[in-house]
Amino acid sequence: MANLLFLIKYIERWGTGTNDIIKWCKEEDLPEPIFKEVTDNNISPRQANKDLNDLLEKKLIRKQGRGRAIFYILK
């Protein structure tokens, strides 16, 4: 999840902001996320798009903007 948030530019660096994510989950009565380190950071654009669409369908994120200015907001 952290790598996906980095790819959509929600976090600045790998591993930063995890405490905020945990806090937000608790505030929304969601289970605490499980973070895992991935040694191979190569994610294809197709896979990133699939993951983003999955999060959109689950209404966990919201898409804003158009074209190259698209960004995603955690709900």
PyMOL Python script that loads the backbone (N, CA, C, O; Angstrom):
from pymol import cmd

cmd.read_pdbstr("""\
ATOM      1  N   MET A   1       0.820  -1.178   0.000  1.00  0.00           N
ATOM      2  CA  MET A   1       0.000   0.000   0.000  1.00  0.00           C
ATOM      3  C   MET A   1       0.874   1.256   0.000  1.00  0.00           C
ATOM      4  O   MET A   1       0.584   2.218  -0.711  1.00  0.00           O
ATOM      5  N   ALA A   2       1.939   1.242   0.797  1.00  0.00           N
ATOM      6  CA  ALA A   2       2.799   2.427   0.854  1.00  0.00           C
ATOM      7  C   ALA A   2       3.414   2.724  -0.505  1.00  0.00           C
ATOM      8  O   ALA A   2       3.527   3.886  -0.895  1.00  0.00           O
ATOM      9  N   ASN A   3       3.813   1.682  -1.230  1.00  0.00           N
ATOM     10  CA  ASN A   3       4.408   1.902  -2.551  1.00  0.00           C
ATOM     11  C   ASN A   3       3.389   2.509  -3.511  1.00  0.00           C
ATOM     12  O   ASN A   3       3.727   3.379  -4.313  1.00  0.00           O
ATOM     13  N   LEU A   4       2.151   2.052  -3.426  1.00  0.00           N
ATOM     14  CA  LEU A   4       1.095   2.613  -4.273  1.00  0.00           C
ATOM     15  C   LEU A   4       0.875   4.085  -3.937  1.00  0.00           C
ATOM     16  O   LEU A   4       0.734   4.912  -4.838  1.00  0.00           O
ATOM     17  N   LEU A   5       0.844   4.415  -2.651  1.00  0.00           N
ATOM     18  CA  LEU A   5       0.661   5.813  -2.262  1.00  0.00           C
ATOM     19  C   LEU A   5       1.827   6.673  -2.731  1.00  0.00           C
ATOM     20  O   LEU A   5       1.635   7.842  -3.064  1.00  0.00           O
ATOM     21  N   PHE A   6       3.027   6.113  -2.760  1.00  0.00           N
ATOM     22  CA  PHE A   6       4.184   6.838  -3.291  1.00  0.00           C
ATOM     23  C   PHE A   6       4.004   7.078  -4.793  1.00  0.00           C
ATOM     24  O   PHE A   6       4.276   8.173  -5.285  1.00  0.00           O
ATOM     25  N   LEU A   7       3.549   6.063  -5.513  1.00  0.00           N
ATOM     26  CA  LEU A   7       3.378   6.190  -6.962  1.00  0.00           C
ATOM     27  C   LEU A   7       2.324   7.237  -7.326  1.00  0.00           C
ATOM     28  O   LEU A   7       2.444   7.907  -8.352  1.00  0.00           O
ATOM     29  N   ILE A   8       1.309   7.378  -6.504  1.00  0.00           N
ATOM     30  CA  ILE A   8       0.286   8.387  -6.793  1.00  0.00           C
ATOM     31  C   ILE A   8       0.624   9.714  -6.120  1.00  0.00           C
ATOM     32  O   ILE A   8      -0.201  10.626  -6.064  1.00  0.00           O
ATOM     33  N   LYS A   9       1.850   9.805  -5.612  1.00  0.00           N
ATOM     34  CA  LYS A   9       2.411  11.021  -5.031  1.00  0.00           C
ATOM     35  C   LYS A   9       1.644  11.503  -3.799  1.00  0.00           C
ATOM     36  O   LYS A   9       1.563  12.703  -3.539  1.00  0.00           O
ATOM     37  N   TYR A  10       1.072  10.540  -3.033  1.00  0.00           N
ATOM     38  CA  TYR A  10       0.412  10.892  -1.785  1.00  0.00           C
ATOM     39  C   TYR A  10       1.425  11.033  -0.657  1.00  0.00           C
ATOM     40  O   TYR A  10       1.238  11.830   0.263  1.00  0.00           O
ATOM     41  N   ILE A  11       2.496  10.253  -0.735  1.00  0.00           N
ATOM     42  CA  ILE A  11       3.589  10.392   0.223  1.00  0.00           C
ATOM     43  C   ILE A  11       4.845  10.784  -0.535  1.00  0.00           C
ATOM     44  O   ILE A  11       4.972  10.505  -1.727  1.00  0.00           O
ATOM     45  N   GLU A  12       5.770  11.430   0.159  1.00  0.00           N
ATOM     46  CA  GLU A  12       6.965  11.929  -0.505  1.00  0.00           C
ATOM     47  C   GLU A  12       8.063  10.887  -0.641  1.00  0.00           C
ATOM     48  O   GLU A  12       8.721  10.814  -1.679  1.00  0.00           O
ATOM     49  N   ARG A  13       8.265  10.088   0.383  1.00  0.00           N
ATOM     50  CA  ARG A  13       9.334   9.093   0.359  1.00  0.00           C
ATOM     51  C   ARG A  13       8.809   7.792   0.929  1.00  0.00           C
ATOM     52  O   ARG A  13       7.831   7.768   1.677  1.00  0.00           O
ATOM     53  N   TRP A  14       9.473   6.718   0.565  1.00  0.00           N
ATOM     54  CA  TRP A  14       9.129   5.394   1.075  1.00  0.00           C
ATOM     55  C   TRP A  14       9.245   5.391   2.592  1.00  0.00           C
ATOM     56  O   TRP A  14      10.276   5.780   3.141  1.00  0.00           O
ATOM     57  N   GLY A  15       8.191   4.952   3.271  1.00  0.00           N
ATOM     58  CA  GLY A  15       8.227   4.804   4.719  1.00  0.00           C
ATOM     59  C   GLY A  15       7.806   6.030   5.507  1.00  0.00           C
ATOM     60  O   GLY A  15       7.649   5.946   6.725  1.00  0.00           O
ATOM     61  N   THR A  16       7.620   7.162   4.854  1.00  0.00           N
ATOM     62  CA  THR A  16       7.167   8.347   5.593  1.00  0.00           C
ATOM     63  C   THR A  16       5.651   8.399   5.538  1.00  0.00           C
ATOM     64  O   THR A  16       5.041   7.970   4.559  1.00  0.00           O
ATOM     65  N   GLY A  17       5.063   8.915   6.568  1.00  0.00           N
ATOM     66  CA  GLY A  17       3.612   9.062   6.594  1.00  0.00           C
ATOM     67  C   GLY A  17       2.866   7.834   7.069  1.00  0.00           C
ATOM     68  O   GLY A  17       1.636   7.851   7.123  1.00  0.00           O
ATOM     69  N   THR A  18       3.568   6.770   7.414  1.00  0.00           N
ATOM     70  CA  THR A  18       2.873   5.551   7.835  1.00  0.00           C
ATOM     71  C   THR A  18       2.104   5.765   9.137  1.00  0.00           C
ATOM     72  O   THR A  18       1.027   5.199   9.323  1.00  0.00           O
ATOM     73  N   ASN A  19       2.648   6.570  10.026  1.00  0.00           N
ATOM     74  CA  ASN A  19       1.931   6.836  11.273  1.00  0.00           C
ATOM     75  C   ASN A  19       0.625   7.563  11.009  1.00  0.00           C
ATOM     76  O   ASN A  19      -0.374   7.290  11.675  1.00  0.00           O
ATOM     77  N   ASP A  20       0.610   8.490  10.045  1.00  0.00           N
ATOM     78  CA  ASP A  20      -0.632   9.178   9.683  1.00  0.00           C
ATOM     79  C   ASP A  20      -1.648   8.192   9.104  1.00  0.00           C
ATOM     80  O   ASP A  20      -2.832   8.262   9.434  1.00  0.00           O
ATOM     81  N   ILE A  21      -1.208   7.299   8.267  1.00  0.00           N
ATOM     82  CA  ILE A  21      -2.112   6.321   7.657  1.00  0.00           C
ATOM     83  C   ILE A  21      -2.747   5.453   8.735  1.00  0.00           C
ATOM     84  O   ILE A  21      -3.949   5.193   8.694  1.00  0.00           O
ATOM     85  N   ILE A  22      -1.951   5.005   9.695  1.00  0.00           N
ATOM     86  CA  ILE A  22      -2.474   4.186  10.795  1.00  0.00           C
ATOM     87  C   ILE A  22      -3.495   4.995  11.598  1.00  0.00           C
ATOM     88  O   ILE A  22      -4.567   4.490  11.932  1.00  0.00           O
ATOM     89  N   LYS A  23      -3.160   6.251  11.905  1.00  0.00           N
ATOM     90  CA  LYS A  23      -4.056   7.117  12.669  1.00  0.00           C
ATOM     91  C   LYS A  23      -5.379   7.310  11.937  1.00  0.00           C
ATOM     92  O   LYS A  23      -6.442   7.222  12.551  1.00  0.00           O
ATOM     93  N   TRP A  24      -5.327   7.574  10.615  1.00  0.00           N
ATOM     94  CA  TRP A  24      -6.547   7.789   9.839  1.00  0.00           C
ATOM     95  C   TRP A  24      -7.414   6.536   9.808  1.00  0.00           C
ATOM     96  O   TRP A  24      -8.639   6.624   9.886  1.00  0.00           O
ATOM     97  N   CYS A  25      -6.787   5.379   9.694  1.00  0.00           N
ATOM     98  CA  CYS A  25      -7.551   4.124   9.702  1.00  0.00           C
ATOM     99  C   CYS A  25      -8.281   3.959  11.036  1.00  0.00           C
ATOM    100  O   CYS A  25      -9.460   3.608  11.066  1.00  0.00           O
ATOM    101  N   LYS A  26      -7.579   4.213  12.127  1.00  0.00           N
ATOM    102  CA  LYS A  26      -8.198   4.091  13.449  1.00  0.00           C
ATOM    103  C   LYS A  26      -9.337   5.081  13.611  1.00  0.00           C
ATOM    104  O   LYS A  26     -10.376   4.742  14.178  1.00  0.00           O
ATOM    105  N   GLU A  27      -9.154   6.307  13.119  1.00  0.00           N
ATOM    106  CA  GLU A  27     -10.205   7.322  13.214  1.00  0.00           C
ATOM    107  C   GLU A  27     -11.470   6.905  12.467  1.00  0.00           C
ATOM    108  O   GLU A  27     -12.573   7.293  12.849  1.00  0.00           O
ATOM    109  N   GLU A  28     -11.314   6.120  11.411  1.00  0.00           N
ATOM    110  CA  GLU A  28     -12.451   5.670  10.604  1.00  0.00           C
ATOM    111  C   GLU A  28     -12.904   4.260  10.983  1.00  0.00           C
ATOM    112  O   GLU A  28     -13.683   3.635  10.263  1.00  0.00           O
ATOM    113  N   ASP A  29     -12.406   3.763  12.126  1.00  0.00           N
ATOM    114  CA  ASP A  29     -12.731   2.409  12.596  1.00  0.00           C
ATOM    115  C   ASP A  29     -12.404   1.337  11.560  1.00  0.00           C
ATOM    116  O   ASP A  29     -13.129   0.351  11.420  1.00  0.00           O
ATOM    117  N   LEU A  30     -11.309   1.542  10.840  1.00  0.00           N
ATOM    118  CA  LEU A  30     -10.829   0.567   9.880  1.00  0.00           C
ATOM    119  C   LEU A  30      -9.698  -0.230  10.519  1.00  0.00           C
ATOM    120  O   LEU A  30      -9.036   0.268  11.430  1.00  0.00           O
ATOM    121  N   PRO A  31      -9.465  -1.451  10.062  1.00  0.00           N
ATOM    122  CA  PRO A  31      -8.360  -2.217  10.625  1.00  0.00           C
ATOM    123  C   PRO A  31      -7.023  -1.550  10.317  1.00  0.00           C
ATOM    124  O   PRO A  31      -6.848  -0.915   9.277  1.00  0.00           O
ATOM    125  N   GLU A  32      -6.095  -1.711  11.239  1.00  0.00           N
ATOM    126  CA  GLU A  32      -4.770  -1.143  11.030  1.00  0.00           C
ATOM    127  C   GLU A  32      -4.126  -1.816   9.817  1.00  0.00           C
ATOM    128  O   GLU A  32      -4.144  -3.043   9.712  1.00  0.00           O
ATOM    129  N   PRO A  33      -3.559  -1.029   8.901  1.00  0.00           N
ATOM    130  CA  PRO A  33      -2.959  -1.627   7.694  1.00  0.00           C
ATOM    131  C   PRO A  33      -1.715  -2.439   8.025  1.00  0.00           C
ATOM    132  O   PRO A  33      -1.050  -2.216   9.037  1.00  0.00           O
ATOM    133  N   ILE A  34      -1.428  -3.368   7.159  1.00  0.00           N
ATOM    134  CA  ILE A  34      -0.208  -4.166   7.270  1.00  0.00           C
ATOM    135  C   ILE A  34       0.748  -3.668   6.204  1.00  0.00           C
ATOM    136  O   ILE A  34       0.420  -3.667   5.017  1.00  0.00           O
ATOM    137  N   PHE A  35       1.926  -3.246   6.624  1.00  0.00           N
ATOM    138  CA  PHE A  35       2.915  -2.743   5.683  1.00  0.00           C
ATOM    139  C   PHE A  35       3.967  -3.816   5.455  1.00  0.00           C
ATOM    140  O   PHE A  35       4.371  -4.516   6.384  1.00  0.00           O
ATOM    141  N   LYS A  36       4.401  -3.935   4.217  1.00  0.00           N
ATOM    142  CA  LYS A  36       5.488  -4.859   3.921  1.00  0.00           C
ATOM    143  C   LYS A  36       6.464  -4.174   2.983  1.00  0.00           C
ATOM    144  O   LYS A  36       6.077  -3.386   2.120  1.00  0.00           O
ATOM    145  N   GLU A  37       7.714  -4.485   3.168  1.00  0.00           N
ATOM    146  CA  GLU A  37       8.746  -3.898   2.316  1.00  0.00           C
ATOM    147  C   GLU A  37       8.859  -4.713   1.036  1.00  0.00           C
ATOM    148  O   GLU A  37       8.921  -5.942   1.070  1.00  0.00           O
ATOM    149  N   VAL A  38       8.885  -4.025  -0.069  1.00  0.00           N
ATOM    150  CA  VAL A  38       9.014  -4.674  -1.368  1.00  0.00           C
ATOM    151  C   VAL A  38      10.390  -4.338  -1.910  1.00  0.00           C
ATOM    152  O   VAL A  38      10.755  -3.168  -2.016  1.00  0.00           O
ATOM    153  N   THR A  39      11.145  -5.357  -2.250  1.00  0.00           N
ATOM    154  CA  THR A  39      12.500  -5.098  -2.722  1.00  0.00           C
ATOM    155  C   THR A  39      12.532  -4.753  -4.196  1.00  0.00           C
ATOM    156  O   THR A  39      13.459  -4.086  -4.656  1.00  0.00           O
ATOM    157  N   ASP A  40      11.541  -5.193  -4.941  1.00  0.00           N
ATOM    158  CA  ASP A  40      11.484  -4.891  -6.371  1.00  0.00           C
ATOM    159  C   ASP A  40      10.412  -3.824  -6.581  1.00  0.00           C
ATOM    160  O   ASP A  40       9.221  -4.134  -6.573  1.00  0.00           O
ATOM    161  N   ASN A  41      10.819  -2.586  -6.768  1.00  0.00           N
ATOM    162  CA  ASN A  41       9.878  -1.478  -6.879  1.00  0.00           C
ATOM    163  C   ASN A  41       9.355  -1.270  -8.295  1.00  0.00           C
ATOM    164  O   ASN A  41       8.732  -0.245  -8.572  1.00  0.00           O
ATOM    165  N   ASN A  42       9.590  -2.212  -9.188  1.00  0.00           N
ATOM    166  CA  ASN A  42       9.124  -2.061 -10.564  1.00  0.00           C
ATOM    167  C   ASN A  42       7.669  -2.488 -10.669  1.00  0.00           C
ATOM    168  O   ASN A  42       7.355  -3.678 -10.637  1.00  0.00           O
ATOM    169  N   ILE A  43       6.791  -1.513 -10.793  1.00  0.00           N
ATOM    170  CA  ILE A  43       5.371  -1.782 -10.992  1.00  0.00           C
ATOM    171  C   ILE A  43       5.001  -1.223 -12.349  1.00  0.00           C
ATOM    172  O   ILE A  43       5.261  -0.058 -12.650  1.00  0.00           O
ATOM    173  N   SER A  44       4.398  -2.060 -13.155  1.00  0.00           N
ATOM    174  CA  SER A  44       4.032  -1.611 -14.493  1.00  0.00           C
ATOM    175  C   SER A  44       2.890  -0.601 -14.400  1.00  0.00           C
ATOM    176  O   SER A  44       2.080  -0.651 -13.475  1.00  0.00           O
ATOM    177  N   PRO A  45       2.835   0.312 -15.363  1.00  0.00           N
ATOM    178  CA  PRO A  45       1.705   1.257 -15.386  1.00  0.00           C
ATOM    179  C   PRO A  45       0.360   0.532 -15.413  1.00  0.00           C
ATOM    180  O   PRO A  45      -0.617   1.007 -14.833  1.00  0.00           O
ATOM    181  N   ARG A  46       0.313  -0.607 -16.079  1.00  0.00           N
ATOM    182  CA  ARG A  46      -0.924  -1.384 -16.145  1.00  0.00           C
ATOM    183  C   ARG A  46      -1.337  -1.862 -14.749  1.00  0.00           C
ATOM    184  O   ARG A  46      -2.508  -1.783 -14.380  1.00  0.00           O
ATOM    185  N   GLN A  47      -0.358  -2.361 -13.975  1.00  0.00           N
ATOM    186  CA  GLN A  47      -0.654  -2.833 -12.624  1.00  0.00           C
ATOM    187  C   GLN A  47      -1.045  -1.664 -11.722  1.00  0.00           C
ATOM    188  O   GLN A  47      -1.983  -1.781 -10.933  1.00  0.00           O
ATOM    189  N   ALA A  48      -0.335  -0.534 -11.828  1.00  0.00           N
ATOM    190  CA  ALA A  48      -0.661   0.641 -11.019  1.00  0.00           C
ATOM    191  C   ALA A  48      -2.089   1.103 -11.327  1.00  0.00           C
ATOM    192  O   ALA A  48      -2.837   1.447 -10.412  1.00  0.00           O
ATOM    193  N   ASN A  49      -2.468   1.113 -12.600  1.00  0.00           N
ATOM    194  CA  ASN A  49      -3.812   1.514 -13.007  1.00  0.00           C
ATOM    195  C   ASN A  49      -4.856   0.557 -12.439  1.00  0.00           C
ATOM    196  O   ASN A  49      -5.907   0.986 -11.965  1.00  0.00           O
ATOM    197  N   LYS A  50      -4.559  -0.749 -12.487  1.00  0.00           N
ATOM    198  CA  LYS A  50      -5.468  -1.754 -11.939  1.00  0.00           C
ATOM    199  C   LYS A  50      -5.658  -1.533 -10.443  1.00  0.00           C
ATOM    200  O   LYS A  50      -6.783  -1.584  -9.944  1.00  0.00           O
ATOM    201  N   ASP A  51      -4.563  -1.288  -9.728  1.00  0.00           N
ATOM    202  CA  ASP A  51      -4.637  -1.064  -8.279  1.00  0.00           C
ATOM    203  C   ASP A  51      -5.427   0.202  -7.955  1.00  0.00           C
ATOM    204  O   ASP A  51      -6.241   0.207  -7.032  1.00  0.00           O
ATOM    205  N   LEU A  52      -5.190   1.270  -8.709  1.00  0.00           N
ATOM    206  CA  LEU A  52      -5.931   2.518  -8.485  1.00  0.00           C
ATOM    207  C   LEU A  52      -7.423   2.321  -8.740  1.00  0.00           C
ATOM    208  O   LEU A  52      -8.255   2.791  -7.964  1.00  0.00           O
ATOM    209  N   ASN A  53      -7.762   1.629  -9.826  1.00  0.00           N
ATOM    210  CA  ASN A  53      -9.175   1.380 -10.130  1.00  0.00           C
ATOM    211  C   ASN A  53      -9.835   0.543  -9.045  1.00  0.00           C
ATOM    212  O   ASN A  53     -10.999   0.765  -8.711  1.00  0.00           O
ATOM    213  N   ASP A  54      -9.099  -0.417  -8.493  1.00  0.00           N
ATOM    214  CA  ASP A  54      -9.620  -1.239  -7.406  1.00  0.00           C
ATOM    215  C   ASP A  54      -9.919  -0.366  -6.180  1.00  0.00           C
ATOM    216  O   ASP A  54     -10.966  -0.516  -5.550  1.00  0.00           O
ATOM    217  N   LEU A  55      -9.007   0.536  -5.848  1.00  0.00           N
ATOM    218  CA  LEU A  55      -9.223   1.430  -4.706  1.00  0.00           C
ATOM    219  C   LEU A  55     -10.386   2.385  -4.962  1.00  0.00           C
ATOM    220  O   LEU A  55     -11.135   2.714  -4.043  1.00  0.00           O
ATOM    221  N   LEU A  56     -10.538   2.835  -6.223  1.00  0.00           N
ATOM    222  CA  LEU A  56     -11.672   3.697  -6.581  1.00  0.00           C
ATOM    223  C   LEU A  56     -12.998   2.954  -6.428  1.00  0.00           C
ATOM    224  O   LEU A  56     -13.955   3.496  -5.877  1.00  0.00           O
ATOM    225  N   GLU A  57     -13.054   1.709  -6.916  1.00  0.00           N
ATOM    226  CA  GLU A  57     -14.275   0.907  -6.820  1.00  0.00           C
ATOM    227  C   GLU A  57     -14.667   0.655  -5.373  1.00  0.00           C
ATOM    228  O   GLU A  57     -15.852   0.614  -5.043  1.00  0.00           O
ATOM    229  N   LYS A  58     -13.669   0.487  -4.510  1.00  0.00           N
ATOM    230  CA  LYS A  58     -13.933   0.257  -3.086  1.00  0.00           C
ATOM    231  C   LYS A  58     -14.208   1.561  -2.342  1.00  0.00           C
ATOM    232  O   LYS A  58     -14.453   1.560  -1.135  1.00  0.00           O
ATOM    233  N   LYS A  59     -14.165   2.676  -3.078  1.00  0.00           N
ATOM    234  CA  LYS A  59     -14.412   4.015  -2.533  1.00  0.00           C
ATOM    235  C   LYS A  59     -13.449   4.364  -1.399  1.00  0.00           C
ATOM    236  O   LYS A  59     -13.817   5.039  -0.437  1.00  0.00           O
ATOM    237  N   LEU A  60     -12.198   3.887  -1.531  1.00  0.00           N
ATOM    238  CA  LEU A  60     -11.166   4.216  -0.553  1.00  0.00           C
ATOM    239  C   LEU A  60     -10.401   5.468  -0.953  1.00  0.00           C
ATOM    240  O   LEU A  60      -9.807   6.143  -0.112  1.00  0.00           O
ATOM    241  N   ILE A  61     -10.422   5.773  -2.255  1.00  0.00           N
ATOM    242  CA  ILE A  61      -9.788   6.983  -2.758  1.00  0.00           C
ATOM    243  C   ILE A  61     -10.753   7.682  -3.705  1.00  0.00           C
ATOM    244  O   ILE A  61     -11.719   7.088  -4.183  1.00  0.00           O
ATOM    245  N   ARG A  62     -10.474   8.946  -3.962  1.00  0.00           N
ATOM    246  CA  ARG A  62     -11.279   9.739  -4.892  1.00  0.00           C
ATOM    247  C   ARG A  62     -10.346  10.358  -5.910  1.00  0.00           C
ATOM    248  O   ARG A  62      -9.299  10.894  -5.548  1.00  0.00           O
ATOM    249  N   LYS A  63     -10.715  10.290  -7.187  1.00  0.00           N
ATOM    250  CA  LYS A  63      -9.895  10.865  -8.258  1.00  0.00           C
ATOM    251  C   LYS A  63     -10.293  12.316  -8.470  1.00  0.00           C
ATOM    252  O   LYS A  63     -11.476  12.658  -8.484  1.00  0.00           O
ATOM    253  N   GLN A  64      -9.279  13.165  -8.634  1.00  0.00           N
ATOM    254  CA  GLN A  64      -9.539  14.584  -8.862  1.00  0.00           C
ATOM    255  C   GLN A  64      -8.608  15.086  -9.950  1.00  0.00           C
ATOM    256  O   GLN A  64      -7.478  14.612 -10.069  1.00  0.00           O
ATOM    257  N   GLY A  65      -9.064  16.030 -10.734  1.00  0.00           N
ATOM    258  CA  GLY A  65      -8.266  16.586 -11.812  1.00  0.00           C
ATOM    259  C   GLY A  65      -8.477  15.835 -13.108  1.00  0.00           C
ATOM    260  O   GLY A  65      -9.272  14.898 -13.187  1.00  0.00           O
ATOM    261  N   ARG A  66      -7.730  16.278 -14.145  1.00  0.00           N
ATOM    262  CA  ARG A  66      -7.855  15.659 -15.466  1.00  0.00           C
ATOM    263  C   ARG A  66      -6.487  15.533 -16.099  1.00  0.00           C
ATOM    264  O   ARG A  66      -5.571  16.296 -15.794  1.00  0.00           O
ATOM    265  N   GLY A  67      -6.359  14.553 -16.991  1.00  0.00           N
ATOM    266  CA  GLY A  67      -5.118  14.357 -17.741  1.00  0.00           C
ATOM    267  C   GLY A  67      -3.919  14.173 -16.827  1.00  0.00           C
ATOM    268  O   GLY A  67      -3.962  13.397 -15.872  1.00  0.00           O
ATOM    269  N   ARG A  68      -2.832  14.904 -17.136  1.00  0.00           N
ATOM    270  CA  ARG A  68      -1.613  14.787 -16.342  1.00  0.00           C
ATOM    271  C   ARG A  68      -1.759  15.389 -14.952  1.00  0.00           C
ATOM    272  O   ARG A  68      -0.906  15.179 -14.090  1.00  0.00           O
ATOM    273  N   ALA A  69      -2.840  16.138 -14.729  1.00  0.00           N
ATOM    274  CA  ALA A  69      -3.060  16.784 -13.430  1.00  0.00           C
ATOM    275  C   ALA A  69      -3.918  15.930 -12.491  1.00  0.00           C
ATOM    276  O   ALA A  69      -4.344  16.412 -11.441  1.00  0.00           O
ATOM    277  N   ILE A  70      -4.176  14.674 -12.855  1.00  0.00           N
ATOM    278  CA  ILE A  70      -4.980  13.797 -11.995  1.00  0.00           C
ATOM    279  C   ILE A  70      -4.197  13.491 -10.720  1.00  0.00           C
ATOM    280  O   ILE A  70      -2.995  13.229 -10.749  1.00  0.00           O
ATOM    281  N   PHE A  71      -4.927  13.534  -9.594  1.00  0.00           N
ATOM    282  CA  PHE A  71      -4.357  13.068  -8.336  1.00  0.00           C
ATOM    283  C   PHE A  71      -5.470  12.388  -7.555  1.00  0.00           C
ATOM    284  O   PHE A  71      -6.649  12.528  -7.880  1.00  0.00           O
ATOM    285  N   TYR A  72      -5.085  11.659  -6.531  1.00  0.00           N
ATOM    286  CA  TYR A  72      -6.020  10.844  -5.778  1.00  0.00           C
ATOM    287  C   TYR A  72      -6.004  11.271  -4.316  1.00  0.00           C
ATOM    288  O   TYR A  72      -4.957  11.607  -3.764  1.00  0.00           O
ATOM    289  N   ILE A  73      -7.177  11.251  -3.703  1.00  0.00           N
ATOM    290  CA  ILE A  73      -7.335  11.670  -2.310  1.00  0.00           C
ATOM    291  C   ILE A  73      -7.908  10.502  -1.529  1.00  0.00           C
ATOM    292  O   ILE A  73      -8.889   9.891  -1.953  1.00  0.00           O
ATOM    293  N   LEU A  74      -7.301  10.185  -0.384  1.00  0.00           N
ATOM    294  CA  LEU A  74      -7.858   9.159   0.483  1.00  0.00           C
ATOM    295  C   LEU A  74      -9.173   9.654   1.052  1.00  0.00           C
ATOM    296  O   LEU A  74      -9.296  10.814   1.444  1.00  0.00           O
ATOM    297  N   LYS A  75     -10.156   8.765   1.094  1.00  0.00           N
ATOM    298  CA  LYS A  75     -11.452   9.143   1.676  1.00  0.00           C
ATOM    299  C   LYS A  75     -11.445   8.872   3.155  1.00  0.00           C
ATOM    300  O   LYS A  75     -12.441   9.122   3.833  1.00  0.00           O
TER     301      LYS A  75
END
""", "prot")
cmd.dss("prot")
cmd.show_as("cartoon", "prot")
cmd.util.cbc("prot")
cmd.orient("prot")
